[in-house]
Amino acid sequence: MFKKVTLIILVAATITSSKVIGAESGGMPQLDPEFWISQIFWLVLTFGLLYIILSKFILPGISKNLENRKSQIVENIETADKQRLESEKLNKEYEKVILDSKLKAKTIINNAKKKLINDINKKQELLQNEIDKEIKSAEKEIKILIDESPAKINQIAIDTSSDLLKQLIGAEVNKSNISAIVEDLSRKRNGQVS
Amino acid sequence: MAANPMYQFNVYRIGPEIKIGDVDLSFTNASLFMVISSFVILLIFNLGAKKNRLVPNKIQLLSELSYSFVSKMISDTAGTKAKPYFSFIFSLFMFVLFCNMLGMIPYSFTVTSHIIVTFVLAAFIFVGVTIIGFIKHGFGYLKLFVPSGVPMVLLPLIVIIEIISYLSRPISLSVRLFANMMAGHTMMKVFGGFVVSLGIVGGWLPLGFSVALTGLEILVAFLQAYVFAILTCIYLNDALNLHH
């Protein structure tokens, strides 16, 4: 399509231009062999030099630059990976340390609690023991007192009754008689009670 | 006089006449633009190759992108065996590209619009590829003309056609580039001439065409350089990896 249009325009252009200007020679300068050899010579010279300089000096430089960049990027990625792994490892370690310390703190607290409870229990026991002892001794005393009391009461009863009799009668009464009566009474009372 | 659309293709002598024996080797405007193209290429790529930064600047990026572009083109079409010819194809692509592009500057000269230039390049490629083919495969390279899986009856005909198509490679390669360049520049000149002759009233339409054509021609300039280089790669591929 493009070529067809081009061709048509080309033909039209050559016709019109040669008609309008009455051109000197409408032919293509490309087909004029006057400077062919010169063009070939200069083409070979310039292109040859271009090729030699590019291939010997410039292209190796560019390829080296590209390779350097590639290797540097690869290296950087590697180091980044390494550092990432390291940091992950450190993070794990850190978490482990935290976990361990938490566990330790827990055990310490538990131990302290146990110790405290033990201490409290022990002290309580000691106190209880002391209290028990004291209660026992108090009970003993009370028992002794209770045991002794009837005899004393009897004695007092005998004394008072003898004194009363002395005052009332004005005569001395045999103490053994009175005690026999008192003992008999107290026995009777005790028997009633028990 | 400049209204002749073919006038822009005239070659004329610059400076003194240089003659060696009977041969005229004078420096012409064509030679000048060859030198300029080569010089610009060397300048750009030298600047691009010298500085080596991790993050490239513009000119370094340009040269490195061109490098990888051509490198990829070669490895895609001709495989890894074509690596030794990288420098040549790179130079060829850049030379044709810069000649085409410099031709887009008004009042400049387009080296590649001359059949003799493109033909010398194409002929050199043709001869070089043929020599490479014979060196790599010996007379086995002639198998290129005998495709496999063709009936015996058709074989003579096919072989003749293959040989003709092979021999016409330099012609098609050179004429493609030359005709594209010449046609484009002629067309631009013609439309430019219309702008002048139609004047301020009717000149706007051809002016618009001229602008559009300039864009198209820049595209064509790149495309033709690319086609030239990639066809070279394909021919090279035939010579290096003989599989028909």
Interface residues (C-beta under 8 A of the other chain):
Chain A: K3 T6 L7 I9 L10 A12 A13 T14 S17 V20 I21 A23 G26 G27 M28 P29 Q30 L31 D32 E34 F35 W36 I37 S38 Q39 I40 F41 W42 L43 V44 T46 F47 L49 L50 Y51 I53 L54 S55 F57 I58 L59 G61 I62 S63 K64 N65 L66 N68 R69 Q72
Chain B: M1 A3 N4 P5 M6 Y7 F9 N10 V11 R13 V23 D24 L25 S26 F27 T28 A30 S31 M34 V35 S37 S38 I41 L42 F45 N46 G48 A49 K50 N52 L54 Q60 S63 E64 Y67 S68 F86 S87 F88 F90 S91 M94 F95 V111 S113 H114 I115 I116 V117 V120 L121 F178 M182 A183 G184 T186 M187 K189 V190 G193
